[in-house]
Amino acid sequence: MFEEYMAGWMFLALSILLMVGFPVTFTLLGVSLFFAWLGPGVEFLDLMPMRIWGVMDNVVLIAVPLFIFMGVTLERSGMAEELLETMGMLFGRLRGGLAISVVAVGALLGASTGIVGATVVTMGLLSVPTMLRYGYDKRLATGTVAASGTLGQIIPPSVVLVLLGTIVQVPVGDLFMGAVFPGLLLCGLYTVYILVLVWFRPHMGPALSLDDAGLDRRQFLIRVSRALVPPMVLMLAVLGSIFAGVASPTEAAAVGAVGAVGLTALNHKFSWRMLQEVMTTTTRLTCMVFIILVGAAAFGLVFRELDGDDLVRQFLMWVAEHYSKWTVLAIVMGLIFLVGFLLDFIEICFIHVPVLAPIMVEFGFDPLWFSILLAVNLQTSFLTPPFGFSLFYLKAVTPPGVTSGDIYRGIIPFVLLQVLGLGICIFWPELITWLPQVMYTK
């Protein structure tokens, strides 16, 4: 029985070791080597270098370090601070206006940087103290910042979409187009929730007076233009070139990297020291992504050799026969959501998606649609305790009066809104598929 279900034992061993706290990469490689020795034998490991090289030779993955470089550079450019101040002035006179401005800035930064940690830390440092000073509820302030900071995972250009595209074998440009409306949907759900909440509980998000906002009509228009035009131009340069078919995602990522350096220079924040720090951070983040990718490639190779794919396929086929393929989709989405409590999106992409995605395509689900559902679902992994990274980032920069309990209670409504957004995307697939179809029919 052990040999028949060795793939299941392999996955169980991996899950236990990860939950205990062992490093992801070494766990993936160690478990793979051990079960390869138990199962097909050490000769089988001769295939592993070829498998790893095949993954690393993927040209599309060059976009990952380029998008990371673009995001880290923009985080140092001062653009986020200017956006937050300007949007706060624009929406501050509304109830909950500061929270709405955080959602707007989160969307803009997500479309410009896509780096969750940098976005959450920047908005947490600047927005949370300001909202608390004007009487905002701690839960609303922290929940809005944490949730808005994760929008970069679904709003293109997004690193997670690049990874999903290479794993599920869907063109990354199609994923970028398919993710536009789901990203806007989440922004809309967040905004509607804030407006409804402060309508019934005005004390949770009081409006600022005109004097407090410091508005001057002529200067304000100039400031809005100065804050919005640069990131919008960068977004159009990156996404517009992809959507128009002028550039591949990798080429567009290079354009974005150069554009980010240019914006930093325009804001007088460029220096050789800054560039060195950005390149160091980019190298570290890229190495983290790719070393996990190497471990996941080894794990996937051994898992398939042990007939792990067949084991999962047989279970899901049994579910489909006794219930329906939509029950299978619900089980898969529920599994990804639950695993998100323990693992981050990179680990889920490399461990679970390669196993589940081909099977879901066999059931007749559109791979583009399914990939975007995964991306929306993976956003929750940043907000769900105990290992929600947005929660850690935010707690590290919030004032002393804000407790972890405030942050955890604050993110609950936004996690539910993300699940609601996922449900809307499931029941209304045109939200994902319409834009790619329109772009291809032109």
N, C-alpha and C positions, 0 to 999 in steps of 0.2 A: 504493500500500500504506500510505503514511503517513496519508492521509486516511481509509482504511477502518478503520484501527486507531488513530485519533487518541485515543480514550478511553484505550486501553492506554498510549500514550506519555504522556498526561497523568498517569495514575496513577504511571507509572515516574518521571517528573520530580518529582512530589510526594514519592515515597519517597526518592529520592536527596537532594533538598534537605533533607528532615527528618533523614536520617541524617548529613548534613554538619553540621547543627546550627543551621540557620536557624530563627527563631521560627515557631511553628506557625501562628498566625493570619495573619501576613503572607505566609507560604508558601502557605497555602490561597487567600488572596485574589489574590496575585500570579499563581499558576499558573492560577487560574480566569480572570482578566482576559486573560492572554496567550493561552490556548487558545480563549477566546471570540472574541478578535480574529482568530485564525487560522481558526477554524471558522465558526460562524454569523454572525459580524460584530458590530460594535460596537452595532448597533441592538438586538441580542438583550439587551444589558445593561440595557435599559429595564425588563425584567422583574425584575431583581435586587432593587430596593427593595421591590417587592410581596412577593417571596418572603421576604425578611428580616423584613418587618413581620408576615407571616403566622406566622412562627416566634415572634417576640417577643410576639405578641398571645395566645399560649397561656396560659390562666389557670393550668393545672397547674404550669407552670414557676415560678410564684410560690413554690411549696414549696421550691425550691432555696435561695434566700437565707434563708428562715425556718429550714430545717433546719441550714444552716451557722451561723446566729446561735445556735441552740440548742446546737449542738456546741461552738462556741468559748466560749460562756458557761459551760457545764458544765465545760469544761477549766479555766476560771479559778475555779471554785467550790470547789476543794479536794476534790471528791467522789472523784476518782481516787486521791488519796493515801490517803484513809481506806479505800477499798475494798481497795487493795493491802495495807495493813497488816492489815486485818481478815481477809482471805482467807489471807494468809500465816500468821496465827495459827491459822486453822481447819484448813488442810491441812499445816502445817509439820511435823507429827509423822510424816507419811508420807514414804517415799522418793520423791523428786521432787515433794514437796508444794508447794514454792515455785513450781516450774514450772507445776503444775496450777492454783495460785492465779492465776498470770498469765493462763492460758487463760480461767479463769472471769471475771476482771476484764475481759479483752479482749472477751468476749461481752457483759458488762453495759454496758461503755462503748460497744460497737458499737451496742447497742440504745438507748443514751441519747444518744450524740453523733454517731457515724458519721463522724468526722473522723480519717482515718488518721494524718496527720502529728502531730496533737495527742496521739493515743493512744500512738503509738510513742515519741514524745519523753518523755511523762510516765512511761510504764512503763520506758523505758530509763534515765531518770535515777534512778528509785526502786528498780527491781527488779534490774537487772543488777549494781550494786555489792553489793547484799544477797546475791544468789545466789553471787557470786564469794567474798564474805567467808565464807560457810558451806561453801565447797569445791565448788561446782557447776562442771561443765565449761563452758568458755567457749562452745563450740559449742552446747550445749544451752541455755544461758542466752540467748544472743543470738538463736538460731533461734526459740525459743519467743516471745520478745518481738516479734520482727519479724512472725512469722506471726499471732500473736494480735491484733496491732494492725490487721491487715487485715480482721478479721472484721466490722468495721463496713460493709464494702462489700457483704456479703450478708445480714447480720442486719438486718431492718427496724427503724426507718425508715432508708433508705439513699438517698443522693443518686443513686447509679448506677442504682438501680431507678426513681427518678423520671425520669431521662433516658431509660432504656430504654423505659419506658412511653409516653413521648411520641413516641419514634422508631418503635417497633414498633406503636404504637396499641393497647396493652393497658391496661386500667384499672390505675392505680397501686396501688389497694387490693388487687386480685387478685394483683399481683406481691408485695406485702408478705406476703400470706397464703401464697403459693406458696414464698416464700423462708425461711419459719420452720424447716421441717424440714431443708432443706439446710444452713442455718446451724448448727443443733444437731448435724447429722451431722459437720460439720468439727470442731466442738468435741469431739465424742466421739472422732473419729479422732486428734486431737492428744493427748487425754488417754490413750487406750489406748497410743499410741506411747511416751509418756513413761513410763507404768507398766511397759511391757515392757522398755524400754531400761534403766531403773534396776533392774529385777529381775535382768537378766543382768550389768549393770555398775553395782553399787551406788555406786561411787566417783564416778560422774558426777552423782548427785543425792542426797546423803546426807540422812537425816532429821534434823530438829531435835529436841533434847530438850525436855521439857515446860517446863523452866526457861527455855531459850533462847526459846521461843515466848512466855513471859510470860503464861500463861493463868491467869485467875481466873474461875471458873465464872459467878458472878453478874454480874460486871462484863463478862465476855466476851459473855454473852447480850444485855446492854444495848448493847454496842458493835456487835454484829452487827446488831441491829435498827436502830440509828441509821445504820449504813452501808448496809444493804440496802433499807430501807423507802422512802427518798426516790427513788432511781432506779427502783425497781419501780413506785411510784405514778406517776411520770412516764411510764414505758413503758406502763402500763395506760391512762393518760389519752390518750396519742397513738395507740397501736396499737389499744386497745380501742374507741375512738370510730370508728376506720376500719373495723375488722372488724364492729362492730355496725351499721354503716350510719348512725351518728348524724352523722358529719362526713366531709367529703371530705378527701383527703390535704392539700390546701392549708389547710383550716380546722384540721385536726389539727396541722399544722406550726406554725400560729399559737399554738395551745394549748401546744405544746411550748416555744416560744420564751418565752412568759409564765411557764410553769412553771420553766424554767431560771433565769430571773431571780429567781423566788421562792426556789428552792433556794440560789442564791448568797447571797441576803439572809439565809436561815436559818443559813447557815454563816458569817455575818459577814464575807463577802468582797466584798460589793457596795459600790461607790463610783462616783461620776460619772466618775472617771478610768478605772476598769475598764470601765464601759459605753462610754466613748468609744473605748477600745482595741478592745473587742469589735466595735463598729460599724465601725471602720476596717478590721479584719481581715476582717470579713464582706463589706464592700464590695469589698475587693481580690480575695477569692476568687470572689465572685459575678461581678465584671467579667471575671476570667480565664475562667470557665466560659462566659459569654455572648458574649464576643468570639470565642472559638473556635467557638461555635455559629453566629455570623454568618459566619465564614469557611467553616465546613462547609456552611452553607446555599448559599453562592455556589458552592462546589465541586460540590455535588450537583446544582445546577441546570445547570451547564455539562456535567457528566459525563453526565447523562441526555440532554441535547440532542445530545451526540456519540454517542448510542446505547451508552453504556458498560454500562447495565443489560442490554441485549440481548447484548452481548459476553460478560459474565459468565454470563448465563443459558444461552447456547449451550454454553459450556464445561461448566457443571454438568449440563446436559441430556445432553451426550455421556457424561459420567461415569456418570450414572444409567442410561442405556441400555446401556452396556457392563458396568456392575457393578451397583450398586443405590443407592437413595437414602440408605442408611446409609453407604455409602462417601462420598457427598457430605457428609453430616453430619460424618464423620471428617475430611475435608479442610477443612471450614469451621472446626471446632474446633481442628484443628492449625494453621491459618493464624492464628486469633486468638491462640493460645498463642505462636506464633513472633513475631508482631507485638508482643506484649507485652514482648519483650526490648528493643524500641526505642522504643515509644510508651507513654503512660500511658492509663488507662481512659477519660478524657474524649475524647482524640483518637481512640481506637478507636471509641468510641460514635458520634462524629459523622462519621467518615470511612468506616469499614467496615460498620458495622451497617445504615445506611440502604440500602446496596447489597445486602447479603446477606439481610437479614431477609425482605423481600417474596418473594424467590426461594425461600427455605426454606419459607415458608407455602404457596407454590404446589405444593411437593412433598408437601404434606399434613401437615407438622409443626405441632403445636399451638403457636401463637405465645406463649402463656403459658409453656409448658414450655421452648421454645427460648430465651426471654428469660432465664429463670432459669439455664439452662445457660451462656449468655453471661456472666451475672453471676458465676457460680462460676469460669468460665474467666478472667475479667478480674481476679480476685484475684491470679492469679499474676504479673500485670504489675508488682505492687508488690514482688515478691521476686526477680525474675529480673534478673541483671546483663546489660548494664552500666548500665541506667537504672532499676533498681528503687528507687523513691523511699523505701520503708521502709528499705532498706539505707543510704541517705544519711542519713536522719533518725537512725537508730540509731548510725551511726558518729560522728555529730557530738556525741553525748551519752555515749558509753561511756568507761570509764576508759582511760588511756593504754596499759595492757597488752593491751587487746583490739585485734587487727588486723583489717583488712578481710578477710583470708583466713579468720580465725575466723568472721566473720559469714557469708561466702559459703558456707563448708563447713557452717555451722550451719543454713542455710535449705534445703539440698538435700533432706533428708528431708521437710520440711514442704511443699515444692513437689510432691514425689511424692505426699504425702497429699492435696493439693488435686486433683491429677490423678486419684487414686483416687476421691475424693469425686465428681468430675465423671463418672467412669465409672459409679459407683453410681446417680447421678441419671439417666444415660442408660438404663441397663438396668432401672431401677425408677422409671418416670415417676410412679407414684402418690405417691412421696415429695413431689413438687411439686404435683400436681393434686388430691390428696385433700382437703386443708383448704379450698381455694376451693369445691370441689364440695359439701362438707358445709355450709359457711356459706351457700351459696345454696339448698340444699334445705330449710333451716330456715324 
